[in-house]
Amino acid sequence: MISILVTGANGQLGSEIKNIYKTNLFKFEKPVNFEFTDTSTLDLTNSTFLKKFIQDHSFDFIVNCAAYTNVDLAESDKEKATEINSVCVKNIVEAIENSTTKFIHISTDYVFDGKNHFPYTEEMHTNPTSVYGISKLEGENIALRYDKTMVIRTSWLYSTYGKNFAKTIHKLCKEKEFLNVVFDQIGSPTYAKDLAHVIFQIIDQTVKENQFNNGIYHYSNEGVCSWYDFAKIIVKKSGSECKVNPIESKDYPTPAKRPFYSVLNKGKIKQTFNLEIPHWQESLNEFFKNLNNN
Ligand SMILES: NC(=O)c1ccc[n+]([C@@H]2O[C@H](COP(=O)([O-])OP(=O)(O)OC[C@H]3O[C@@H](n4cnc5c(N)ncnc54)[C@H](OP(=O)(O)O)[C@@H]3O)[C@@H](O)[C@H]2O)c1
């Protein structure tokens, strides 16, 4: 039996993993057992409890979905963001050192400064512009000190679970006559359910081939857009007449500085795991189907 721990399992990505597992949407070749934990059952800041919990179970895989993800709040809450995004990763790594556990850790496109005009590969220079990005980069570096770590950087994550841009626009466009959305930040939306599915594929392939592909990988949906483009389509799919106005980031000041261009090059993950990644608009259709079914 392959045992898998998913931390931060009540967040967007963790909930999608849980949902795929519980509804049997993915067939593993070998029997698997998932343990889903969140702050109330496994607080990653409690290093003593965490170490005992992990060592008592000796998991084959740990998928760390826990994070401090409020990018703007992190600017004034640096200590907490660093504790969750970096110190907690250290706590996990210390609990698994000298074990055979494989560690899948999730990170972000915000480790880049966004000054590029072509998609970022895994080797490219990182230079986060926000406290969130800095804390996530520290977490990556700590995770990668352990030799059985895979870091998956993703971008613009949304889901039917939790809080995210897609759900916010879907709600606001029913309440407002117009919305102002920035058009000068370019990236790729990622439906968390697609990423969850890919994590299952990675685990399944690792078990089948008895080979773990450690290192950094980039994953998002295919295609590129601005937040404005993304909002326009969400409004249309919501059946709303709400007008969406394109504005510049300078006219929508936020505490955290975000990258203008954070498109990730997905060549490595596609080739290594033989993936076909859906375009973000196809995945947005799926999101709406699932949103309406919930
Ligand atoms: N959201 C995005 O747009 C985005 C973009 C790029 C990358 N990512 C990365 O993708 C990953 C998943 O993001 P997400 O959007 O699914 O995150 P999320 O919805 O914010 O969920 C994070 C989860 O972590 C849990 N957590 C926080 N502190 C914890 C602790 N001390 N111990 C255990 N669990 C704790 C939270 O629980 P509580 O609610 O109880 O605090 C929450 O359930 C993260 O690594 C994130 O950095 C996200």
Ligand as a Chemical Component Dictionary entry (heavy atoms), coordinates in Angstrom:
data_LIG
# 
_chem_comp.id                   LIG 
_chem_comp.type                 NON-POLYMER 
_chem_comp.pdbx_formal_charge   0 
_chem_comp.three_letter_code    LIG 
# 
loop_
_chem_comp_atom.comp_id 
_chem_comp_atom.atom_id 
_chem_comp_atom.alt_atom_id 
_chem_comp_atom.type_symbol 
_chem_comp_atom.charge 
_chem_comp_atom.model_Cartn_x 
_chem_comp_atom.model_Cartn_y 
_chem_comp_atom.model_Cartn_z 
_chem_comp_atom.pdbx_ordinal 
LIG N1  N1  N 0  -3.543 30.713 -4.860 1  
LIG C1  C1  C 0  -2.788 31.048 -5.899 2  
LIG O1  O1  O 0  -3.149 31.877 -6.744 3  
LIG C2  C2  C 0  -1.453 30.387 -6.088 4  
LIG C3  C3  C 0  -0.665 30.762 -7.191 5  
LIG C4  C4  C 0  0.566  30.143 -7.364 6  
LIG C5  C5  C 0  1.011  29.193 -6.453 7  
LIG N2  N2  N 1  0.231  28.861 -5.388 8  
LIG C6  C6  C 0  0.754  27.863 -4.440 9  
LIG O2  O2  O 0  -0.063 26.710 -4.562 10 
LIG C7  C7  C 0  -0.145 26.040 -3.294 11 
LIG C8  C8  C 0  -1.599 25.781 -2.936 12 
LIG O3  O3  O 0  -2.252 27.035 -2.859 13 
LIG P1  P1  P 0  -3.794 27.163 -2.486 14 
LIG O4  O4  O 0  -4.338 28.320 -3.245 15 
LIG O5  O5  O -1 -4.448 25.823 -2.565 16 
LIG O6  O6  O 0  -3.674 27.611 -0.961 17 
LIG P2  P2  P 0  -4.856 27.925 0.071  18 
LIG O7  O7  O 0  -6.172 27.692 -0.556 19 
LIG O8  O8  O 0  -4.553 29.246 0.673  20 
LIG O9  O9  O 0  -4.638 26.783 1.153  21 
LIG C9  C9  C 0  -3.528 26.746 1.976  22 
LIG C10 C10 C 0  -3.834 25.820 3.126  23 
LIG O10 O10 O 0  -2.690 25.804 3.975  24 
LIG C11 C11 C 0  -3.186 25.668 5.284  25 
LIG N3  N3  N 0  -2.211 26.062 6.295  26 
LIG C12 C12 C 0  -1.818 27.316 6.614  27 
LIG N4  N4  N 0  -1.003 27.270 7.669  28 
LIG C13 C13 C 0  -0.875 25.973 8.025  29 
LIG C14 C14 C 0  -0.192 25.299 9.065  30 
LIG N5  N5  N 0  0.546  25.956 9.983  31 
LIG N6  N6  N 0  -0.282 23.963 9.150  32 
LIG C15 C15 C 0  -1.041 23.280 8.257  33 
LIG N7  N7  N 0  -1.735 23.860 7.262  34 
LIG C16 C16 C 0  -1.645 25.203 7.155  35 
LIG C17 C17 C 0  -4.407 26.565 5.310  36 
LIG O11 O11 O 0  -5.218 26.212 6.393  37 
LIG P3  P3  P 0  -6.010 27.356 7.222  38 
LIG O12 O12 O 0  -7.053 27.840 6.273  39 
LIG O13 O13 O 0  -6.519 26.599 8.390  40 
LIG O14 O14 O 0  -4.997 28.406 7.559  41 
LIG C18 C18 C 0  -5.046 26.254 3.968  42 
LIG O15 O15 O 0  -5.983 25.210 4.073  43 
LIG C19 C19 C 0  0.599  26.935 -2.308 44 
LIG O16 O16 O 0  1.900  26.451 -2.154 45 
LIG C20 C20 C 0  0.638  28.285 -2.991 46 
LIG O17 O17 O 0  1.740  29.059 -2.576 47 
LIG C21 C21 C 0  -0.990 29.433 -5.188 48 
# 
loop_
_chem_comp_bond.comp_id 
_chem_comp_bond.atom_id_1 
_chem_comp_bond.atom_id_2 
_chem_comp_bond.value_order 
_chem_comp_bond.pdbx_ordinal 
LIG N1  C1  SING 1  
LIG C1  O1  DOUB 2  
LIG C1  C2  SING 3  
LIG C2  C3  SING 4  
LIG C2  C21 DOUB 5  
LIG C3  C4  DOUB 6  
LIG C4  C5  SING 7  
LIG C5  N2  DOUB 8  
LIG N2  C6  SING 9  
LIG N2  C21 SING 10 
LIG C6  O2  SING 11 
LIG C6  C20 SING 12 
LIG O2  C7  SING 13 
LIG C7  C8  SING 14 
LIG C7  C19 SING 15 
LIG C8  O3  SING 16 
LIG O3  P1  SING 17 
LIG P1  O4  DOUB 18 
LIG P1  O5  SING 19 
LIG P1  O6  SING 20 
LIG O6  P2  SING 21 
LIG P2  O7  DOUB 22 
LIG P2  O8  SING 23 
LIG P2  O9  SING 24 
LIG O9  C9  SING 25 
LIG C9  C10 SING 26 
LIG C10 O10 SING 27 
LIG C10 C18 SING 28 
LIG O10 C11 SING 29 
LIG C11 N3  SING 30 
LIG C11 C17 SING 31 
LIG N3  C12 SING 32 
LIG N3  C16 SING 33 
LIG C12 N4  DOUB 34 
LIG N4  C13 SING 35 
LIG C13 C14 SING 36 
LIG C13 C16 DOUB 37 
LIG C14 N5  SING 38 
LIG C14 N6  DOUB 39 
LIG N6  C15 SING 40 
LIG C15 N7  DOUB 41 
LIG N7  C16 SING 42 
LIG C17 O11 SING 43 
LIG C17 C18 SING 44 
LIG O11 P3  SING 45 
LIG P3  O12 DOUB 46 
LIG P3  O13 SING 47 
LIG P3  O14 SING 48 
LIG C18 O15 SING 49 
LIG C19 O16 SING 50 
LIG C19 C20 SING 51 
LIG C20 O17 SING 52 
# 
